[in-house]
Amino acid sequence: DRATAGYGQALQHALQTQVWAAGEAGVELRFEDQGHGWLLSLYGIAEAIPLILQDLGALLARPPQASLAQGHQLAERAFRLEGDQMLLRQLLALLPQVLNDSTASATQAPLKQTGLEQQWSKSERQAMAVGFAADLSGPLQEAITTLPGMAAAVRSEPKVSAESRRWLQVGSGGEGETAFLLFCPLPAPGDCSTEASWRVLGRLLEHAFFRRLRRELQLGYAVFSRFTCVAGQGGMLFAVQSPTASATEILGHIESFLEDFALQLTSQAAQIEEAARELSLRHVATNDLRASAEQTLQSWLAGHDAGHQTRVAQAMATLDVAQVLTALEALRHGSGGWRVLTNAAAPQGWQTPAKGLRLTT
């Protein structure tokens, strides 16, 4: 269920000691606001995870009052981009929330335990486990039932906004550096062939995008692009932080780059086939349990069944140039939409947040 702004930050604050203690036990613990819900992740020594989960239930249900007091302030600071991290990293942390339209500002009143209880009473709990031995199934299931929220009767799927071009501004947008994210969701999220062609296209774009915007145009020191999954949505992500270029100028450079790349791609059949074969072999044949778990998680969040990623790998193996060119045209024309998250105001022609959302101060 969509979390009111501030309560997620309050729970993150409350879990700080547990994050440290879990690390001492060989487990990485993360708690993230995904916009449409909260995500608790534990990676590490399997035998320790059920024990850690059992210690978390009561704390998540009733965090210290000091953490509730901090929650609103932390949420406000996040959307003002007042953190210590570089601007681009702060935008990346906010991206799942804004993609799922969970950017309503918290009230000025302090957060209360009753408000959190209302959140949990509306929350449905879903769980996924990877890499556990069979004898840990019982203890793990028992530990999960101690967490707040109700067991979900039906698996929920991410909701995708119907808006085609949406611009979301966070921060003051005053003088200083410009941080800019452009996320282009898949036009057909459940289609394996579409995802396969977009993943291969993402690999082909990576070095060319960096070379154009970082080396040739020298827009900034933080420049990258990749195919990624954000809170259950797959798509192409372009990221730039620049001390000189405006957000509108960065967008123009990205559009020009994609136009030029379309002309180059028609003569790169060999490179396309090589990238497709490489990704096909690596996509589901990883020996890295952590990477495999992350991939499974994102596929699960997107609502895909267990065989989806295998079918995507198979589609890559038979990919042809025409499919990648089609993917590039869909990307350029925003067939799945374009979502901009930046610390600058929107130019004309872009939709801005609906009434009631407050992303700037």
Long-range contacts (C-beta under 8 A, 24 or more apart in sequence): 1-36, 1-37, 1-119, 1-122, 1-123, 1-124, 2-35, 2-36, 2-37, 2-100, 2-102, 3-33, 3-37, 3-38, 3-102, 3-119, 4-104, 4-106, 4-115, 4-119, 5-75, 5-79, 5-102, 5-103, 5-104, 5-105, 5-106, 6-71, 6-72, 6-74, 6-75, 6-106, 6-111, 7-71, 7-111, 7-115, 7-116, 7-119, 8-33, 8-38, 8-71, 8-75, 9-33, 9-70, 9-71, 9-72, 9-74, 9-75, 9-78, 10-63, 10-67, 10-68, 10-70, 10-71, 10-74, 10-111, 10-116, 11-38, 11-60, 11-63, 11-67, 11-71, 12-74, 13-63, 13-66, 13-67, 13-70, 13-71, 13-74, 14-59, 14-60, 14-63, 14-64, 14-67, 15-56, 15-59, 15-60, 18-52, 18-55, 18-56, 18-59, 21-52, 22-48, 22-52, 25-52, 27-52, 32-96, 33-96, 33-97, 33-102, 34-96, 34-97, 34-100, 34-231, 34-232, 34-301, 35-96, 35-97, 35-98, 35-99, 35-100, 35-101, 35-102, 35-231, 36-100, 36-102, 36-156, 36-158, 36-159, 36-231, 36-232, 37-123, 37-156, 38-123, 40-147, 41-297, 43-290, 43-293, 46-131, 46-132, 46-133, 46-136, 47-136, 49-132, 49-140, 49-143, 50-136, 50-139, 50-140, 50-142, 50-143, 51-143, 53-140, 53-143, 53-144, 53-146, 53-147, 54-143, 54-146, 56-146, 56-147, 57-146, 57-147, 57-148, 58-146, 60-147, 60-148, 61-116, 61-117, 61-120, 61-148, 62-113, 62-116, 63-116, 65-113, 68-110, 68-111, 68-112, 68-113, 68-116, 69-110, 69-111, 71-106, 71-111, 72-106, 72-107, 72-108, 72-110, 72-111, 75-105, 75-106, 76-105, 76-106, 76-361, 79-103, 79-105, 79-170, 79-171, 79-358, 79-359, 79-360, 79-361, 80-170, 80-171, 80-172, 80-361, 81-170, 81-171, 81-172, 81-179, 81-343, 86-179, 86-222, 86-241, 87-171, 87-177, 87-179, 87-241, 87-343, 88-179, 88-181, 88-222, 88-239, 88-240, 88-241, 90-179, 91-170, 91-179, 91-181, 91-239, 91-341, 91-342, 91-343, 92-181, 92-239, 94-170, 94-341, 95-181, 95-183, 95-230, 95-231, 95-341, 96-230, 96-231, 98-168, 98-170, 98-339, 98-341, 98-359, 99-161, 99-183, 99-230, 99-231, 99-233, 99-339, 100-158, 100-159, 100-231, 101-161, 101-354, 101-357, 103-168, 103-353, 103-357, 103-358, 103-359, 104-356, 104-357, 104-358, 105-357, 105-358, 120-148, 120-149, 123-148, 123-149, 123-150, 124-149, 124-150, 124-151, 124-152, 124-153, 124-156, 125-149, 125-150, 125-151, 125-152, 126-152, 126-155, 126-156, 128-296, 128-297, 128-300, 130-289, 130-292, 130-293, 130-296, 130-297, 131-289, 131-293, 155-303, 157-232, 157-302, 157-303, 158-231, 158-232, 158-233, 158-301, 158-302, 158-303, 160-185, 160-189, 160-233, 160-337, 161-337, 161-339, 163-337, 163-351, 164-334, 164-337, 164-338, 164-351, 165-334, 165-337, 165-338, 165-349, 165-350, 165-351, 166-337, 166-338, 166-339, 166-340, 166-350, 166-351, 166-352, 167-340, 167-342, 167-346, 167-347, 167-350, 167-351, 167-352, 168-339, 168-340, 168-341, 168-342, 168-352, 168-353, 168-359, 169-342, 169-343, 169-344, 169-345, 169-346, 169-352, 169-359, 169-360, 170-341, 170-342, 170-343, 170-359, 170-360, 171-343, 171-360, 171-361, 172-343, 172-360, 172-361, 173-343, 173-344, 173-345, 173-360, 177-220, 177-241, 177-242, 177-243, 178-240, 178-241, 178-242, 178-243, 178-245, 178-246, 178-247, 178-250, 178-342, 178-343, 178-344, 179-240, 179-241, 179-342, 179-343, 180-238, 180-239, 180-240, 180-241, 180-242, 180-247, 180-250, 180-251, 180-340, 180-341, 180-342, 180-344, 181-237, 181-238, 181-239, 181-340, 181-341, 181-342, 182-237, 182-238, 182-239, 182-251, 182-254, 182-338, 182-339, 182-340, 183-230, 183-233, 183-235, 183-236, 183-237, 183-238, 183-338, 183-339, 183-340, 183-341, 184-235, 184-236, 184-237, 184-238, 184-331, 184-334, 184-336, 184-337, 184-338, 184-339, 185-233, 185-234, 185-235, 185-336, 185-337, 185-339, 186-233, 186-234, 186-235, 186-336, 187-330, 187-335, 187-336, 188-336, 189-233, 189-234, 189-302, 189-336, 190-303, 190-304, 192-308, 192-311, 192-312, 192-314, 192-315, 193-315, 193-323, 194-327, 195-234, 195-312, 195-315, 196-276, 196-312, 196-313, 196-315, 196-316, 196-319, 196-323, 197-315, 197-319, 197-323, 197-324, 197-326, 197-327, 198-227, 198-234, 198-235, 198-236, 198-327, 198-331, 199-227, 199-279, 199-283, 199-312, 199-316, 200-272, 200-275, 200-276, 200-279, 200-316, 200-319, 200-324, 200-327, 201-227, 201-236, 201-324, 201-327, 201-328, 201-331, 202-226, 202-227, 202-228, 202-236, 203-227, 203-275, 203-278, 203-279, 204-265, 204-268, 204-271, 204-272, 204-275, 204-324, 205-236, 205-261, 208-257, 208-261, 208-264, 209-238, 209-257, 212-253, 212-257, 212-260, 213-240, 213-253, 213-254, 213-257, 217-253, 219-244, 219-245, 219-250, 219-253, 220-244, 220-245, 229-298, 229-299, 229-301, 229-302, 231-301, 232-298, 232-301, 232-302, 232-303, 233-302, 234-298, 234-302, 235-336, 236-331, 246-344, 247-340, 247-342, 247-343, 247-344, 247-345, 248-344, 248-347, 251-340, 251-347, 255-332, 258-328, 258-331, 258-332, 259-332, 261-328, 262-325, 262-328, 262-329, 262-332, 265-321, 265-324, 265-325, 265-328, 266-321, 266-325, 268-321, 269-321, 272-319, 272-321, 272-324, 273-319, 273-321, 276-316, 276-317, 276-319, 276-324, 277-316, 277-317, 279-313, 279-316, 280-313, 280-314, 280-316, 280-317, 281-313, 283-309, 283-312, 283-313, 283-316, 284-309, 284-310, 284-313
